[in-house]
């Protein structure tokens, strides 16, 4: 039996915004890190942001900034 958690009932757009906020918080202070670590964190952030923003694009077929 699986139980519903509070996180399960949060709307997807709210979860997406939280993921974006968490990701951006994770890249604070990059200038203080060694270059290799900063690049790694930026790559992780890039993947997380791409994933968080992808569902938004899929919800608007044919839509885009140029329309």
Secondary structure, DSSP 8 states (H G I E B T S, - for coil): -----GGGGS-HHHHHHHHHHHHHHHTTTGGGS-HHHHHHHHHHHHHHHHHHHHHHHHHSTT--TT-
